[in-house]
Structures are given as C-alpha cells and as structure tokens.
C-alpha cells in the first residue's frame, strides 16, 4: 500500500520527535491512514495510550522481577491492556487492503513467540505516536489531546 505524502511527513516527524527510527514505519503509516480514512483517529490514540501503558509496565515488571511487590497485579493489568491494544490494532488492520491485512496478520497476530515480539515492537512504535501527540503533534481529524475542546 503506497502511503500519502502527508503520512510520510507524520512518520518523519515521529522519528525526529523520538530521536530514533520506528521499527515498523510502513505499518504505523497504514494504521494512521486507516484511522483517518475511517474516522477512527480517537481509537488509534486509544491504542497508542494502551501501547504506552503496556510497554512501560513490561519494563517495570522486568526491573522488579516476578517476586517483586505488585508484580502480579501489574501483570494482570498488562495482559488485559495488551488484549485491548491487540483488538484495537486488529480493527485497523481489518480496514486495510487484503495484501496489507494478510501481511500484518502474519507479522503480528500469528500464535508464535516471534509474532508476539514483533507486536511488542509495534506497540513501542505506537508509544512514539502517543508521546508525539502529547508533545503537540496532531493527526488529521484528531482532537488535541492536551486541550480537548
């Protein structure tokens, strides 16, 4: 799927803002375009919020270890939010052209360790999107997350 110039501009802005390359820029671009074209930008930002929670929680869980105080509660919340994020991302993928849908299903939703690892990488990219919006970046059709009016 060929991305629009505006989407490429957003991707460059995301990478500049994070001072790093996205792992899956093409997929993030497809998700952004799918959200904008289907009036689902708010849901994409919800997915980005959940992605940030999940990736932060995973870092805390690694740091405190399985015997750490609060680990079990954090694991439960992370699993629930991971499922919600997965469902939201899948809803955007379902709006993509068939070849993109099949590729993303194989990359991120297959029942394998590698697929889960790639999905976590996609969540890290969505975290960059969330941070970008918090810093003032705006997706077409999105309400300003800092000053909703």
C-alpha positions as CSV (number, residue, x, y, z in Angstrom):
1,X,0.0,0.0,0.0
2,X,1.5,3.3,-1.1
3,X,1.4,5.9,1.7
4,X,0.4,9.5,1.2
5,X,2.9,12.3,1.4
6,X,1.2,13.7,4.5
7,X,1.6,10.3,6.2
8,X,5.3,10.2,5.3
9,X,5.6,13.7,6.8
10,X,4.0,12.4,10.0
11,X,6.3,9.4,10.1
12,X,9.4,11.6,9.7
13,X,8.1,13.9,12.5
14,X,7.6,10.9,14.8
15,X,11.1,9.7,14.2
16,X,12.5,13.2,14.8
17,X,10.5,13.6,18.0
18,X,11.7,10.2,19.4
19,X,15.2,10.7,18.0
20,X,15.1,7.1,16.7
21,X,13.8,5.1,13.8
22,X,10.5,3.4,14.0
23,X,10.6,-0.4,13.7
24,X,7.5,-0.6,11.5
25,X,7.1,2.8,9.9
26,X,5.1,1.3,6.9
27,X,2.6,-0.4,9.3
28,X,2.3,2.8,11.5
29,X,1.6,4.7,8.3
30,X,-1.1,2.2,7.2
31,X,-2.7,2.4,10.7
32,X,-2.7,6.2,10.6
33,X,-4.2,6.3,7.2
34,X,-6.8,3.6,8.1
35,X,-7.8,5.5,11.2
36,X,-8.1,8.9,9.4
37,X,-10.0,7.4,6.4
38,X,-12.5,5.6,8.6
39,X,-12.9,8.4,11.2
40,X,-11.2,6.3,13.9
41,X,-8.3,8.6,14.9
42,X,-9.6,8.6,18.5
43,X,-9.4,4.8,18.6
44,X,-5.9,4.9,17.2
45,X,-4.9,7.3,20.0
46,X,-6.6,4.9,22.5
47,X,-4.4,2.1,21.1
48,X,-1.3,4.3,21.4
49,X,-2.2,5.0,25.1
50,X,-2.6,1.3,25.8
51,X,0.6,0.6,24.0
52,X,2.4,3.1,26.2
53,X,1.0,1.5,29.3
54,X,1.9,-2.0,28.2
55,X,5.4,-1.2,27.2
56,X,6.1,0.8,30.4
57,X,4.6,-2.0,32.5
58,X,6.8,-4.6,30.8
59,X,9.8,-2.5,31.7
60,X,8.8,-2.2,35.3
61,X,8.0,-6.0,35.5
62,X,11.5,-6.8,34.2
63,X,13.0,-4.4,36.7
64,X,11.2,-5.7,39.8
65,X,11.2,-9.4,38.8
66,X,8.4,-12.0,39.3
67,X,8.9,-11.9,43.1
68,X,8.7,-8.0,43.2
69,X,6.0,-6.2,45.2
70,X,3.0,-5.6,42.9
71,X,4.2,-7.8,40.1
72,X,1.1,-10.0,39.9
73,X,-1.3,-7.0,39.8
74,X,0.8,-5.3,37.1
75,X,1.0,-8.5,35.1
76,X,-2.8,-8.8,35.2
77,X,-3.3,-5.2,34.1
78,X,-0.7,-5.5,31.4
79,X,-2.3,-8.7,30.0
80,X,-5.8,-7.0,30.0
81,X,-4.4,-3.9,28.3
82,X,-2.4,-5.9,25.8
83,X,-5.6,-7.7,24.8
84,X,-7.4,-4.4,24.4
85,X,-4.5,-2.9,22.3
86,X,-4.4,-6.0,20.2
87,X,-8.1,-5.8,19.5
88,X,-7.9,-2.1,18.6
89,X,-4.9,-2.6,16.3
90,X,-6.6,-5.6,14.6
91,X,-9.7,-3.4,14.0
92,X,-7.5,-1.0,11.9
93,X,-5.8,-3.9,10.1
94,X,-9.2,-5.2,9.1
95,X,-9.8,-1.9,7.2
96,X,-6.6,-2.4,5.1
97,X,-6.4,-3.8,1.6
98,X,-6.2,-7.6,1.5
99,X,-2.5,-7.8,0.9
100,X,-1.6,-5.5,3.8
101,X,-4.1,-7.3,6.0
102,X,-2.6,-10.7,5.3
103,X,1.0,-9.4,5.8
104,X,0.1,-7.7,9.1
105,X,-1.8,-10.8,10.4
106,X,1.2,-12.9,9.7
107,X,3.6,-10.5,11.2
108,X,1.8,-9.5,14.4
109,X,-1.1,-11.9,15.1
110,X,0.2,-15.4,14.4
111,X,0.5,-17.6,17.5
112,X,4.2,-17.6,17.9
113,X,6.9,-16.1,20.0
114,X,8.3,-14.1,17.1
115,X,4.9,-12.7,16.3
116,X,4.5,-11.5,19.9
117,X,8.0,-10.0,19.8
118,X,7.1,-8.1,16.7
119,X,3.8,-7.0,18.1
120,X,5.6,-5.5,21.2
121,X,7.9,-3.7,18.7
122,X,4.7,-2.3,17.0
123,X,3.5,-1.2,20.5
124,X,6.8,0.6,21.0
125,X,6.2,2.5,17.8
126,X,2.6,3.3,18.9
127,X,4.2,4.7,22.1
128,X,6.2,7.0,20.0
129,X,3.0,8.2,18.4
130,X,1.4,8.8,21.8
131,X,4.4,10.8,23.0
132,X,4.4,12.8,19.8
133,X,0.7,13.7,20.3
134,X,1.5,14.7,23.9
135,X,4.2,17.0,22.6
136,X,1.8,18.7,20.3
137,X,1.8,16.5,17.2
138,X,-1.7,16.2,15.6
139,X,-3.1,13.5,13.4
140,X,-5.6,14.7,10.7
141,X,-9.1,14.5,12.3
142,X,-7.9,14.2,15.8
143,X,-8.9,16.2,18.8
144,X,-6.0,17.9,20.6
145,X,-5.1,15.6,23.4
146,X,-3.7,18.4,25.6
147,X,-6.6,20.8,25.1
148,X,-9.8,18.9,24.0
149,X,-12.5,21.4,23.1
